[in-house]
């Protein structure tokens, strides 16, 4: 169960981020954008500190909910470098991936992601996004969208179930307070990961690591 819950590490500077990563055991996501990571040496240090963990490295831009304030050219260069390090996964947005190229080895650690913080895309649009992702042959797809109504939650749930039936590896997140329960429910259906913040939430509706573990333990289920 714990292997599927990724503790999200967000710190405001590199020194604090590196120290926090060194303390961790298990599955973590390093949100390098919060610390404004800006050079390859910092990424090398983070990869070394995280070598005992199952780690997702993320350097998210502002347009998809991140904090990175440097140029997009610089960000893509740093992401390319991260793919060559010993992170288990590197999360790269679909829009960014269209500007990049990947080796077969890099695709094996690629999480290809799409975020929409404003609305739930229609089923046809979600399927189009999935088709575009599959063209890259990523290790895992990730689709995180806002779901502010029962209809939106149903749309996202059906999308997850259909994708799981296709035997695809995917993380699906329905964001928003009304959809908060799906952060517990979707991993039970087969979503590849659950995200839980180490400090403040990084997306609407998140639960803490302790809360998720307590809920799954009380349900006596493994994810």
C-alpha positions in Angstrom: 0.0 0.0 0.0 2.7 2.5 1.0 4.6 1.9 -2.2 1.6 3.4 -4.1 1.3 6.5 -1.9 3.8 9.2 -3.1 4.7 11.7 -0.4 5.0 15.1 -2.2 8.1 17.0 -1.1 7.8 20.8 -1.6 10.4 23.1 -0.2 11.2 26.7 -1.0 15.0 26.4 -1.6 17.4 23.7 -2.7 19.2 23.2 0.6 16.0 22.5 2.5 14.7 20.3 -0.3 17.9 18.2 -0.4 17.9 17.8 3.4 14.2 16.7 3.4 14.8 14.2 0.5 17.6 12.6 2.5 15.2 11.9 5.4 12.7 10.0 3.3 12.0 6.3 2.8 9.5 4.8 0.3 7.7 6.5 -2.5 8.2 10.3 -2.9 7.6 13.0 -5.5 10.3 15.7 -5.6 8.6 19.0 -6.6 11.8 20.7 -7.8 9.9 23.7 -9.2 9.0 24.9 -5.7 12.7 25.2 -4.9 13.4 26.8 -8.2 16.0 24.2 -9.2 18.2 25.8 -11.9 21.2 23.7 -12.7 22.2 20.1 -13.4 24.4 19.8 -10.3 21.4 20.3 -8.1 19.5 17.6 -9.9 22.5 15.2 -9.6 22.5 15.9 -5.8 18.8 15.2 -5.5 19.1 12.0 -7.5 21.8 10.8 -5.2 19.9 11.7 -2.1 16.8 9.9 -3.4 18.5 6.7 -4.7 17.0 4.5 -2.0 13.5 5.8 -2.7 10.9 5.2 -5.5 11.1 8.8 -6.7 9.1 10.9 -9.2 11.1 14.0 -10.2 8.8 16.9 -11.2 9.7 20.4 -12.5 6.3 21.9 -13.3 5.8 25.1 -15.1 3.2 27.7 -14.0 0.8 27.0 -16.9 0.1 23.6 -15.4 0.1 24.5 -11.8 3.8 24.6 -11.0 6.2 27.2 -9.6 9.1 27.2 -12.0 9.9 30.7 -13.1 12.8 30.2 -15.5 12.6 30.0 -19.2 10.8 27.0 -20.8 14.0 26.2 -22.8 15.9 25.9 -19.5 13.2 23.8 -17.9 13.1 21.3 -20.8 16.9 21.1 -20.7 16.8 20.2 -17.0 14.0 17.7 -17.5 16.1 16.0 -20.2 19.0 15.8 -17.8 16.8 14.4 -15.1 15.7 11.5 -17.4 19.4 10.5 -17.5 19.6 10.3 -13.7 18.5 7.4 -11.4 15.0 8.7 -10.6 12.4 6.0 -10.9 10.1 8.4 -12.9 10.3 11.9 -14.4 7.0 13.7 -14.8 6.8 15.7 -18.0 3.7 17.5 -19.4 2.3 16.3 -22.7 2.6 19.9 -24.1 6.3 19.9 -23.2 6.9 16.4 -24.5 5.9 17.5 -27.9 9.0 19.7 -28.0 11.3 16.9 -26.8 12.6 13.5 -28.0 13.1 10.4 -25.8 15.2 7.3 -26.0 13.7 3.9 -25.4 15.3 3.9 -21.9 14.0 7.3 -21.1 10.4 6.3 -22.0 10.6 3.6 -19.4 10.7 6.2 -16.7 8.5 8.8 -18.3 5.3 9.9 -16.7 3.4 11.9 -19.3 1.0 14.3 -17.7 -1.9 16.6 -18.4 -3.5 19.0 -16.0 -6.7 21.1 -16.2 -7.5 23.1 -13.0 -10.6 24.8 -14.5 -12.9 22.1 -15.8 -13.5 18.4 -16.6 -12.8 17.8 -20.3 -15.5 16.0 -22.3 -15.0 12.2 -22.8 -13.9 12.7 -26.4 -11.3 15.2 -25.4 -9.9 12.9 -22.6 -9.6 10.1 -25.2 -7.8 12.4 -27.6 -5.4 13.4 -24.9 -4.8 9.7 -24.1 -4.2 8.9 -27.7 -1.6 11.6 -28.0 0.1 10.3 -24.9 0.2 6.8 -26.1 2.1 7.9 -29.2 5.1 8.6 -26.9 4.9 5.1 -25.3 5.4 6.4 -21.7 5.8 4.2 -18.7 2.7 5.9 -17.1 0.1 8.5 -18.2 -1.2 11.0 -15.7 -4.4 13.0 -16.1 -5.4 15.4 -13.4 -8.5 17.5 -14.0 -11.0 19.6 -12.0 -14.3 17.8 -11.2 -16.7 20.1 -9.5 -19.9 18.2 -10.1 -21.3 14.6 -10.0 -21.2 14.6 -13.8 -17.6 15.6 -13.9 -16.6 12.9 -11.3 -18.5 10.3 -13.3 -16.8 11.3 -16.5 -13.3 11.0 -14.9 -14.2 7.7 -13.2 -15.4 6.2 -16.5 -12.2 7.4 -18.2 -10.1 5.7 -15.5 -12.0 2.4 -15.7 -11.9 2.3 -19.5 -8.2 2.9 -19.5 -7.5 0.3 -16.9 -9.5 -2.2 -19.0 -7.1 -1.4 -21.9 -4.3 -2.5 -19.5 -2.7 0.9 -19.6 -0.7 2.3 -16.7 -2.4 5.6 -15.7 -2.7 8.0 -12.8 -6.1 9.7 -12.8 -6.9 12.5 -10.3 -10.2 14.4 -10.0 -9.4 17.7 -8.3 -11.6 19.8 -6.1 -13.3 19.5 -2.8 -16.4 17.6 -4.2 -14.1 15.0 -5.8 -11.7 14.6 -2.8 -13.0 11.1 -2.0 -11.7 10.0 -5.4 -8.2 10.4 -4.1 -9.0 7.4 -1.9 -11.3 5.6 -4.4 -9.3 5.8 -7.7 -6.2 3.9 -6.4 -8.5 1.1 -5.4 -9.9 1.0 -9.0 -6.3 0.8 -10.4 -5.0 4.3 -10.7 -1.2 3.9 -10.6 -0.5 6.3 -7.7 -1.9 8.4 -4.9 -0.3 11.8 -4.0 -0.1 13.1 -0.5 1.6 16.3 0.6 4.4 16.5 3.2 3.3 20.0 4.1 0.7 22.2 2.4 -1.5 20.7 -0.3 -0.2 21.0 -3.9 -3.6 20.4 -5.5 -7.2 20.8 -4.4 -8.6 18.0 -2.2 -5.4 16.3 -1.2 -5.2 14.1 1.9 -2.0 13.8 4.1 0.1 10.6 4.0 -1.1 9.6 7.5 -4.7 10.2 6.6 -4.5 8.0 3.5 -2.7 5.2 5.3 -5.3 5.4 8.2 -8.2 5.2 5.8 -6.8 2.3 3.8 -5.9 0.4 7.0 -9.4 0.9 8.4 -10.8 -0.4 5.1 -8.4 -3.4 5.4 -7.4 -3.0 1.7 -4.1 -2.9 -0.2 -3.5 -0.7 -3.2 
